[in-house]
Amino acid sequence: MHDTVKQFDEVTAKCRAIFVDKMSDYGPSWRIFRLHGITDQLYIKVCNIRQRQETGVSLVGDDIEGNLRAIVNYGITAIIQERKGFADAVDMSNEDALALYDQVLHEAKELMMRKNHDYGEAWREMSKEGIVDMILAKVIRIKTILENGGKTIASEGAEGNYFDIINYAIFDLIHYEE
């Protein structure tokens, strides 16, 4: 797992740098998003990836890896929003937002290490397309959970699915870097 941890850190450093750069431009303006809005952003990004995988063409220049990094960052902001609730205006500093980002990313890494132990890094045998399909399935599950007021009967809630989305996107980014 040593290589996976190193690869995880390398991939997420790029995601974090994008998050920092965007906050330099906009601040934590994402604080106004409700979970439905962030989940829709995740849906748009994963649909764009699937379209690109199927056709090999992007008329607006979006690349798969950029969309996967956006999925990581939207997933992290979704977890922050689920925990803190949305705001009607920016209500925190860039530094506070980054601290929350780092905390969620740390939790995602810890979860990844536990699951990799239990599943034997099975994701390494998955195709890039299969991982994207898993992300889409998780997004659709979250949309259903949100439509049901966040209630679940026999499955994990939205937060667990957001964490899985983050880690699947990171796994796919590792595949692309290999």
Phi, psi and omega in degrees: 000349182304315179297321180296316180298316179297315179295319177304312182296320180294315181294316183286336175298322177293319178297316181297319180299319177296316178302314180297314180298318180293325177290330174297324179283316191241349191069187179279055181296342177296349179298341181279345182291133167274165183301325177300317181294315179293319180296323175295322176298318176300317180300314179299314182296314182290325176295321177297319178297313180300317178300316180294320178297323182283320187258336184075008186232140170229119181280344178252001174086008177292132177255158185298313183296322176297320177293322178295321176296320177297322178297317176302310184292320176294322178299317179295315180295328177298317179295319177299314180296320179298322182282321185260343187082160180276165179239159178275349178206168177298125187234016177209160179281164175301321181295318178294319179297318180293324177297318177295318177303310182297323179295314180294319178298321176298317178297320178297319179295317178298317178297317179302316182295320178295314181292322177298324177297311185286326184258000177064034180054042180302333181301334181296337179267356179279150175281160175301321180292320179296321178295317179297321177298321177296319178298314180299317179299319179295320178297315179297321176300315180298317179302320178293317178300316180295321177297332178268021177070021179085001183272139173230157180254310188233014183223168177294159180278192183299318184301316179299322178291321176298317178299318178297320178299314179303309184291322176297319178297320178295317178301317180295321177299321176298316177304315182294326179285337177281000000 
